[in-house]
Each structure stands twice: as C-alpha cells, then as structure tokens.
Amino acid sequence: MSKKIKLLYGIFSIIPVITILSSCQAKQDINRWDYLEIKLLNKQRNEIKLTELSNDSFSIKSNNEQLKYTLIDFKINVLNNKVDLNIQVLDTKTNQKENKVFSLDGFKKEEKQAESLNSTTNSEILDKVSINMLSKDIKSFKTDSIESIKETNLSFINVDKDIYDVNVKEFKFDKEKNLLTFNLNIQNKLTKKVITKTYSYKDILEIKQINELDEILNKINVSIKNINIDKYKETKASSIKQESIQFENIDLNIYKVKINNFKTNDITGQITFDLSIETNAEPKKYSEIKKSIKLEGFASSGLASLAESKQLFKVDKSVATYKEEIAKIKELLGTEGNNRSYFRIDYRKAKELKDIKFMFGASSKKATNILKMLSINSSVSIEEIKSIVPPLKYNDGKNVEKNRVALFFKLDINKKIIVEYRLSRDNDAKVYIMELE
C-alpha cells in the first residue's frame, strides 16, 4: 500500500487536488514529495483572484536538506477556478530530478470573470467597442494633418480592461487612397482567447484647398533697387537693406508684401528672407504659407571658396608630432568612430593667426591636447575664423546651441579623420570638410 502524501499549505485547510504527471520512479529510500511545503503568501485563496497570481505569490519550501524544490511554472485553469503548479524536486544525494503538478483551487471569483466565461460571443464583444481618434469618434473623424493619423492617437471605449487586453496590429494609412486600415486584437486575460477584426476608414484626411493668396505669393519675383544681378559680385550683401527689396508680378494696390527674417552674410555672399502677403482691403485675408527667398552671388570674403577647396585649414604632415596626434584622435574616437570627441579652435587670446590654438579631448574640460599639425590660411582674418560653427543637428539630431563653437572629429567611409563645419549660423546647412589624413 502506497504511503499517503501530505502537503502543507500554511493557513489553508482545504486539501488540494494533486495531479502527478511524472512516471513512477524506482523504489526510493524516501518519498521525495513527503517533505514539500507549499504556501500562498500574504492572502488566503478565497481572497485572491487568479489574475493576481505570479511566481512570487507562492512559497515553495523543503523540510529535508537532501531535497530541493523549484517552481518551474504555473498555469491558470479558468473554468475550474484553479491553478496548476509545476514543481521539480532535486535529490542532492542521487542527483535525480522529478516533476509533479499540484492543483490549488478555491480562489476568489469575480462577477466580471464569470460573465466573460459564460454567454458573451465574439460579435457581442466587438459590437460594444467604440474607437476614437484623438478623443473623437473615428467614424466621423477628419483631419488636414497626416501627422494626426497614427496608432498612438487611437483609444477604445466600452472594452473592460479588467477582462481584456486590446492591441492594434498592421496599422497603415494609404495616402493615395486616403484609406486607414488596422487590425484590432482583443484577448481575454484569463482564457488567452483572441478575437480579431479588421477596420477600415476612407477619406479620413481632408485635402486642403490651396489658398488663393498662396498662389499669388508663389508667383512673386524679387529684385534689388538700382542693382542688376551682374553687379552682385561687386556688392557686399551687408550693404543691402531690407527697404531695397522690390517686388514684381504682384499688384501692390491690392496686396501688401511683408518681409521677415531678413539676413545678410558677407562670408557666403548671400541674402535670405521670408515673404508673406495680405490684402489691403478689409476684411483682410492672409497667405497661409511663407515663401523663402535666397539671393546669391554677392561679394564674399573668400572664406567660402577656401573652405570649398579645402584650403582654409592647412595640415602639416611633416611635423614630428603628426602620427602621435592622429593616433590620439583615433583612440578618442574608437574603432567605429562612435565615441565622443571635442575639437576647439581657441582664438580667445590670439592677436594674430599664428596665436590661434587647436585643442582636443573627450570633453570641453579635457580638451587640453594641442594639435601642432594644423594652421590657418594666411589670407583670412581672425574675425572670419570666429564665425566657424558646427553643422546643424550635429549632436544626435539636436540643433546647435547658440553658444556652441566646438567642432567634433569623425571618421569618413574610409576610416579617415575629418572635421565637418559651417562658416556661419546664417549659412543654411552648407557643410565643409577639413581632412586630417
């Protein structure tokens, strides 16, 4: 007659249902399962719901130093309101392992839980769901911004989040067809059963009509009073004032043209500004867009041409420290060139070009290494050198800070050290290259 197995369950008096999945083992000196003690921590079974259980809910204890018990996993049995614990015992004396499944029942039931397991059909669940986009019923939702049509703007109403998990799959907006489609997956947290439905909504994006004033704005031509284009190269951009800009192909008796962000740049020989228009008559109408204007070809300092031809900075490979400096920079950058570097043109105390120092290091405070290989073309001035700034969005996609003058080393596709820079903050996004190898 087999020996009766008695399991301790702490404060519980209910005898658990025990299911043995492992095959019968050879006769042993001890019954390995006699010393197992299972406890449910903190609460009694009738005080805790199945959905609140985790591995940390159970205490698995051995009352025999020779035997070690481990909870491998557990499975929720919703229909019978019980949980099956898969436990493994290790006999440290024989190094043998054995598995059994023990079932605990009598857990707390919820009315919602019982309801979800009874007569609710898939269609009933789906019919109750209301879908919103940006807190508006998606059936009537309209927008003129394609940026508004995204998965994170969806929300769902009339879905009991205590019972169901809701997920969106294959979210797609076809701009050409003006069609939004996605799959809605609703999973019962207890049974893990998933129901899926595909939704589609047409003409959700409103195509904006072109503003009449926008069309007029786009047709405007600009010129400079008393200066023909062929004379630009003899004229400094900074000598041109905003009042000198004149407009063609627009009736100024009907419309007023406004200039914003007027900037001149003698380094690059450019003038840039934005245009917008409004009606003179009341009620006023305004253009909804702006037109960006760039006038080029004005007399420049020569800095841009030197930078373009890579003659602005001179690299002297004959200096004794050249190889050592290159090695230090590469060590700083790392094999793939992903490490942080800091390169500073120090002109604070310089009275002449020869007084300018080139410093580098892993950070601004550590930029104490001096580059002796570098010098500056003698045809430029210190003031022009002060205009040099980093490329736009050089810092992991972030814009250049207003006070930032540091540059950074990087490796090109051939693993050669270069420095990228712009000639001024008003020089659009034009990037020049300094090659050190």
C-alpha positions as CSV (number, residue, x, y, z in Angstrom):
1,M,0.0,0.0,0.0
2,S,1.5,3.3,-1.0
3,K,2.4,5.9,1.5
4,K,-0.1,8.8,1.8
5,I,1.2,12.2,0.6
6,K,0.6,15.0,3.0
7,L,1.3,18.6,1.8
8,L,1.3,21.6,4.0
9,Y,-0.4,24.7,2.7
10,G,0.2,27.2,5.5
11,I,-3.1,28.6,6.7
12,F,-5.2,26.6,4.3
13,S,-7.4,23.7,5.5
14,I,-8.6,22.7,2.0
15,I,-6.9,19.6,0.8
16,P,-5.6,20.4,-2.7
17,V,-6.2,18.3,-5.8
18,I,-2.9,16.7,-6.7
19,T,-2.1,15.6,-10.3
20,I,1.0,13.6,-10.9
21,L,2.4,14.0,-14.4
22,S,5.7,12.2,-14.0
23,S,6.1,8.5,-14.5
24,C,6.6,6.2,-11.5
25,Q,10.1,6.1,-10.3
26,A,12.1,3.1,-8.9
27,K,11.7,2.4,-5.2
28,Q,13.5,5.0,-3.1
29,D,14.8,5.3,0.4
30,I,12.5,8.3,1.0
31,N,9.4,9.6,-0.7
32,R,10.7,12.8,-2.2
33,W,7.3,14.6,-2.1
34,D,6.7,14.0,1.7
35,Y,8.9,17.0,2.6
36,L,7.3,19.6,0.2
37,E,5.6,22.5,1.8
38,I,3.6,24.9,-0.4
39,K,2.2,28.2,0.9
40,L,0.3,31.0,-0.7
41,L,1.9,34.2,0.6
42,N,0.0,37.1,2.2
43,K,-3.5,36.1,1.4
44,Q,-5.9,33.1,1.6
45,R,-7.1,31.6,-1.7
46,N,-10.6,32.9,-1.3
47,E,-9.1,36.4,-1.0
48,I,-7.0,36.5,-4.2
49,K,-8.0,36.3,-7.8
50,L,-6.4,34.1,-10.4
51,T,-5.3,37.2,-12.4
52,E,-3.4,38.5,-9.4
53,L,-1.1,35.4,-9.1
54,S,2.6,35.4,-10.0
55,N,5.6,33.3,-9.2
56,D,6.2,35.5,-6.2
57,S,2.7,34.5,-4.8
58,F,4.0,31.1,-3.8
59,S,6.4,29.9,-1.1
60,I,8.0,26.5,-2.0
61,K,9.8,25.1,1.0
62,S,11.7,21.8,1.7
63,N,11.7,20.2,5.1
64,N,14.6,17.9,4.2
65,E,18.1,19.3,3.4
66,Q,18.6,16.5,0.9
67,L,15.7,17.7,-1.3
68,K,15.4,20.9,-3.2
69,Y,12.1,22.0,-4.7
70,T,11.7,24.5,-7.5
71,L,8.5,26.1,-9.0
72,I,9.0,25.7,-12.8
73,D,5.8,27.4,-13.9
74,F,2.1,27.6,-13.2
75,K,-1.0,27.6,-15.4
76,I,-4.4,29.2,-14.7
77,N,-7.4,26.9,-15.2
78,V,-10.2,29.4,-15.5
79,L,-13.1,27.0,-16.0
80,N,-12.3,25.2,-12.8
81,N,-11.0,28.3,-10.9
82,K,-7.8,26.6,-10.0
83,V,-4.0,27.0,-10.7
84,D,-1.7,24.1,-11.6
85,L,1.8,24.3,-10.1
86,N,4.6,22.5,-12.0
87,I,7.2,21.7,-9.3
88,Q,10.5,20.0,-9.7
89,V,12.4,18.2,-6.9
90,L,16.2,17.6,-6.9
91,D,17.6,14.8,-4.8
92,T,21.1,16.2,-4.0
93,K,22.2,12.8,-2.8
94,T,21.4,10.9,-6.0
95,N,21.3,14.0,-8.3
96,Q,18.0,12.8,-9.6
97,K,15.1,15.1,-10.6
98,E,11.4,14.5,-10.7
99,N,8.4,16.7,-11.7
100,K,4.8,16.8,-10.4
101,V,1.9,19.1,-10.9
102,F,-0.2,20.2,-7.9
103,S,-3.5,21.9,-8.3
104,L,-4.8,24.6,-5.9
105,D,-8.5,25.6,-6.1
106,G,-10.9,27.8,-4.2
107,F,-9.7,31.2,-5.5
108,K,-11.8,34.4,-5.4
109,K,-14.2,34.8,-8.3
110,E,-15.3,38.0,-9.9
111,E,-18.7,38.7,-11.4
112,K,-16.9,40.1,-14.5
113,Q,-14.8,37.0,-14.7
114,A,-17.9,34.7,-14.6
115,E,-19.7,36.9,-17.1
116,S,-16.8,36.7,-19.6
117,L,-16.8,33.0,-19.4
118,N,-20.5,32.5,-20.0
119,S,-22.5,33.5,-23.0
120,T,-20.7,36.6,-24.4
121,T,-19.9,35.9,-28.0
122,N,-17.2,37.4,-30.2
123,S,-19.7,39.6,-32.1
124,E,-21.2,40.9,-28.9
125,I,-17.7,41.9,-27.7
126,L,-16.8,43.6,-30.9
127,D,-20.2,45.3,-31.3
128,K,-19.7,47.1,-28.0
129,V,-16.3,48.5,-28.9
130,S,-16.2,52.2,-29.8
131,I,-13.0,53.5,-31.4
132,N,-11.8,57.1,-31.1
133,M,-9.0,59.0,-32.8
134,L,-7.8,62.0,-30.8
135,S,-10.8,61.5,-28.5
136,K,-13.3,61.8,-31.4
137,D,-15.4,59.0,-32.9
138,I,-13.2,57.7,-35.7
139,K,-16.3,57.2,-37.9
140,S,-16.7,61.0,-38.2
141,F,-13.1,62.0,-37.6
142,K,-11.5,64.3,-40.2
143,T,-8.1,66.0,-40.2
144,D,-6.0,68.0,-42.5
145,S,-2.7,66.8,-40.9
146,I,-1.4,63.4,-41.8
147,E,0.7,63.6,-38.6
148,S,-2.6,63.1,-36.6
149,I,-3.3,59.8,-38.2
150,K,-1.1,57.5,-36.1
151,E,-1.7,54.4,-33.9
152,T,-0.9,56.2,-30.6
153,N,-3.8,58.5,-31.2
154,L,-6.3,55.6,-31.1
155,S,-8.3,54.9,-28.0
156,F,-11.0,52.3,-27.2
157,I,-14.3,52.7,-25.2
158,N,-16.6,50.0,-23.9
159,V,-13.9,47.4,-23.5
160,D,-13.5,46.1,-20.0
161,K,-9.7,46.4,-19.4
162,D,-10.0,44.2,-16.3
163,I,-11.0,41.3,-18.5
164,Y,-9.5,42.1,-21.9
165,D,-6.2,43.3,-23.4
166,V,-6.6,45.4,-26.5
167,N,-3.8,45.7,-29.2
168,V,-3.6,47.2,-32.6
169,K,-1.8,45.4,-35.4
170,E,-0.9,46.3,-39.0
171,F,-1.8,50.0,-38.7
172,K,-1.5,51.5,-42.1
173,F,-2.6,54.8,-43.8
174,D,-2.5,54.8,-47.6
175,K,-2.3,58.4,-48.6
176,E,-3.0,57.9,-52.3
177,K,-6.2,56.0,-51.5
178,N,-6.9,58.1,-48.4
179,L,-7.6,54.9,-46.6
180,L,-6.8,53.9,-43.0
181,T,-6.8,50.2,-42.1
182,F,-5.8,48.3,-38.9
183,N,-6.5,45.0,-37.1
184,L,-7.9,45.1,-33.6
185,N,-6.9,42.2,-31.3
186,I,-8.9,41.6,-28.1
187,Q,-7.5,39.0,-25.8
188,N,-9.3,37.5,-22.7
189,K,-6.7,37.8,-19.9
190,L,-7.9,34.6,-18.4
191,T,-8.6,32.2,-21.3
192,K,-6.0,33.9,-23.5
193,K,-8.5,33.6,-26.3
194,V,-8.0,36.3,-29.0
195,I,-10.6,37.7,-31.3
196,T,-9.6,39.9,-34.3
197,K,-11.4,42.3,-36.6
198,T,-10.1,44.5,-39.4
199,Y,-11.3,48.1,-39.6
200,S,-11.0,50.5,-42.5
201,Y,-11.9,54.2,-42.8
202,K,-11.9,56.1,-46.0
203,D,-11.4,59.9,-46.6
204,I,-10.1,60.5,-43.1
205,L,-7.6,63.0,-44.4
206,E,-9.1,66.3,-45.7
207,I,-7.2,67.6,-48.7
208,K,-6.7,71.3,-48.1
209,Q,-7.7,73.6,-50.8
210,I,-4.9,75.9,-52.0
211,N,-5.3,79.4,-50.6
212,E,-5.7,82.0,-53.4
213,L,-3.2,84.2,-51.8
214,D,-0.7,81.4,-51.6
215,E,-0.9,81.1,-55.4
216,I,-0.2,84.8,-55.8
217,L,2.7,84.6,-53.3
218,N,4.4,81.8,-55.2
219,K,4.4,83.9,-58.4
220,I,6.2,86.9,-56.9
221,N,9.6,87.8,-58.2
222,V,12.1,89.9,-56.2
223,S,15.0,92.1,-57.2
224,I,17.1,94.9,-55.6
225,K,16.6,98.5,-56.4
226,N,19.2,100.0,-58.7
227,I,21.4,96.9,-58.7
228,N,21.3,94.4,-61.6
229,I,22.3,90.7,-61.0
230,D,25.5,91.1,-62.9
231,K,26.6,93.7,-60.3
232,Y,26.0,91.5,-57.3
233,K,29.6,90.2,-57.3
234,E,30.8,93.8,-56.8
235,T,28.4,94.4,-53.9
236,K,28.6,93.2,-50.3
237,A,25.5,91.6,-49.0
238,S,25.6,93.6,-45.8
239,S,25.3,96.8,-47.8
240,I,21.8,95.8,-49.0
241,K,19.0,97.0,-46.7
242,Q,15.6,95.4,-46.4
243,E,14.0,98.5,-47.9
244,S,16.0,97.9,-51.1
245,I,14.0,94.8,-51.9
246,Q,11.4,95.3,-54.6
247,F,8.6,93.0,-55.9
248,E,7.4,92.1,-59.4
249,N,4.4,90.2,-60.7
250,I,2.1,91.4,-58.0
251,D,-0.4,94.3,-57.8
252,L,0.7,96.3,-54.7
253,N,-2.5,98.3,-54.9
254,I,-4.4,95.2,-53.8
255,Y,-1.8,93.3,-51.8
256,K,0.8,94.1,-49.2
257,V,4.1,92.1,-49.1
258,K,5.8,91.5,-45.8
259,I,9.4,90.6,-45.3
260,N,10.5,88.5,-42.3
261,N,13.9,87.1,-41.1
262,F,16.0,89.4,-43.3
263,K,19.6,88.3,-43.0
264,T,22.8,89.2,-44.9
265,N,26.1,87.1,-44.9
266,D,29.3,88.6,-46.3
267,I,31.2,85.3,-45.8
268,T,29.0,83.4,-48.2
269,G,27.7,86.4,-50.2
270,Q,24.1,85.6,-49.6
271,I,20.9,87.4,-48.6
272,T,18.0,85.4,-47.2
273,F,14.4,86.3,-46.1
274,D,10.8,85.1,-46.0
275,L,7.8,86.6,-47.7
276,S,4.1,86.6,-46.9
277,I,1.2,88.7,-48.2
278,E,-2.1,90.1,-47.1
279,T,-4.9,92.1,-48.7
280,N,-5.0,95.9,-48.3
281,A,-8.8,95.9,-48.2
282,E,-10.9,94.9,-45.2
283,P,-11.7,92.3,-44.1
284,K,-8.1,91.3,-44.5
285,K,-7.1,88.0,-46.0
286,Y,-3.6,86.4,-45.4
287,S,-1.4,83.9,-47.1
288,E,-1.2,80.6,-45.2
289,I,2.3,79.8,-46.3
290,K,5.6,81.7,-46.5
291,K,8.0,81.9,-49.4
292,S,11.7,81.7,-48.6
293,I,14.0,83.7,-50.8
294,K,17.8,83.4,-51.2
295,L,19.8,85.9,-53.2
296,E,23.3,84.7,-54.0
297,G,26.5,85.8,-55.8
298,F,27.3,88.9,-53.7
299,A,31.0,89.8,-53.0
300,S,32.3,87.4,-50.4
301,S,35.4,87.4,-48.2
302,G,36.8,84.4,-50.0
303,L,36.4,82.2,-46.9
304,A,33.7,80.1,-48.6
305,S,35.9,79.4,-51.7
306,L,38.8,78.4,-49.4
307,A,36.6,76.1,-47.4
308,E,35.1,74.6,-50.6
309,S,38.6,73.8,-52.0
310,K,39.7,72.5,-48.6
311,Q,42.4,75.3,-48.4
312,L,41.1,77.1,-45.3
313,F,43.0,74.8,-42.9
314,K,46.4,73.5,-43.6
315,V,47.6,70.1,-42.3
316,D,51.3,69.8,-42.0
317,K,52.1,66.0,-42.0
318,S,55.8,66.7,-41.7
319,V,55.6,67.9,-38.1
320,A,57.2,65.5,-35.6
321,T,54.0,65.0,-33.6
322,Y,51.7,64.3,-36.6
323,K,51.5,60.5,-36.2
324,E,51.2,60.8,-32.5
325,E,48.3,63.3,-32.8
326,I,46.5,61.1,-35.3
327,A,46.8,58.1,-33.0
328,K,45.4,60.1,-30.0
329,I,42.4,61.2,-32.0
330,K,41.6,57.7,-33.3
331,E,41.9,56.3,-29.7
332,L,39.5,59.0,-28.7
333,L,37.0,58.2,-31.4
334,G,37.2,54.4,-31.1
335,T,37.3,51.8,-33.9
336,E,33.9,52.7,-35.4
337,G,34.2,56.4,-34.6
338,N,31.2,56.4,-32.3
339,N,32.9,57.8,-29.2
340,R,32.5,61.4,-28.1
341,S,35.2,63.9,-29.2
342,Y,35.7,67.6,-28.7
343,F,37.7,69.9,-31.1
344,R,38.1,73.6,-30.2
345,I,39.7,76.4,-32.2
346,D,41.0,78.6,-29.4
347,Y,41.3,82.2,-30.5
348,R,40.5,83.9,-27.2
349,K,43.9,85.4,-26.6
350,A,45.0,85.5,-30.3
351,K,46.1,88.7,-31.8
352,E,47.5,87.1,-35.0
353,L,46.6,83.9,-36.8
354,K,49.7,82.2,-35.5
355,D,48.5,82.6,-32.0
356,I,45.3,80.5,-32.6
357,K,45.5,77.1,-30.9
358,F,43.7,73.9,-31.8
359,M,42.7,71.9,-28.8
360,F,41.0,68.5,-28.5
361,G,39.8,65.9,-25.9
362,A,36.9,63.7,-24.8
363,S,35.0,66.8,-23.3
364,S,35.3,70.5,-23.1
365,K,37.2,70.3,-19.8
366,K,39.5,67.6,-21.1
367,A,40.3,69.4,-24.3
368,T,43.9,70.0,-23.3
369,N,45.7,68.2,-26.2
370,I,47.2,70.6,-28.7
371,L,47.3,69.8,-32.4
372,K,50.5,71.2,-33.9
373,M,49.8,69.8,-37.3
374,L,47.1,72.5,-38.0
375,S,47.3,76.1,-39.2
376,I,45.1,78.5,-40.9
377,N,45.3,80.1,-44.4
378,S,47.1,83.4,-44.0
379,S,44.6,85.2,-46.3
380,V,41.8,85.2,-43.8
381,S,41.2,87.2,-40.6
382,I,40.7,86.1,-37.0
383,E,37.2,87.6,-37.1
384,E,36.3,85.3,-40.1
385,I,37.7,82.3,-38.2
386,K,35.4,83.2,-35.3
387,S,32.4,82.6,-37.5
388,I,33.0,78.9,-37.8
389,V,30.3,76.7,-36.2
390,P,29.3,73.0,-36.2
391,P,26.9,71.5,-38.7
392,L,23.2,71.8,-37.9
393,K,21.8,68.9,-35.8
394,Y,25.4,67.5,-35.2
395,N,24.5,66.4,-31.7
396,D,22.5,63.2,-32.1
397,G,19.8,65.1,-34.0
398,K,19.7,68.1,-31.7
399,N,20.1,71.6,-33.0
400,V,23.3,73.6,-32.5
401,E,23.2,75.5,-29.2
402,K,23.6,79.3,-29.6
403,N,26.8,79.4,-27.6
404,R,28.3,76.3,-29.1
405,V,31.6,76.8,-31.1
406,A,33.2,73.4,-30.6
407,L,33.6,71.0,-33.5
408,F,33.8,67.2,-33.5
409,F,36.1,64.7,-35.1
410,K,34.5,61.8,-37.1
411,L,35.6,59.0,-39.4
412,D,34.6,59.1,-43.1
413,I,33.7,56.0,-45.1
414,N,37.4,55.2,-45.5
415,K,38.0,55.4,-41.7
416,K,40.0,58.7,-42.2
417,I,39.7,61.5,-39.7
418,I,37.7,64.6,-40.8
419,V,36.0,67.6,-39.2
420,E,32.7,68.9,-40.5
421,Y,31.9,72.6,-40.1
422,R,29.8,75.6,-41.3
423,L,31.1,79.1,-42.0
424,S,28.3,80.9,-40.1
425,R,25.0,80.4,-38.4
426,D,23.3,82.1,-41.3
427,N,24.9,79.9,-43.9
428,D,21.9,77.5,-44.2
429,A,23.1,73.9,-43.9
430,K,26.2,74.1,-46.1
431,V,28.8,71.8,-44.6
432,Y,32.5,71.9,-45.4
433,I,35.1,69.3,-44.7
434,M,38.6,69.5,-43.0
435,E,40.7,66.4,-43.8
436,L,43.4,65.5,-41.3
437,E,44.7,62.4,-43.1
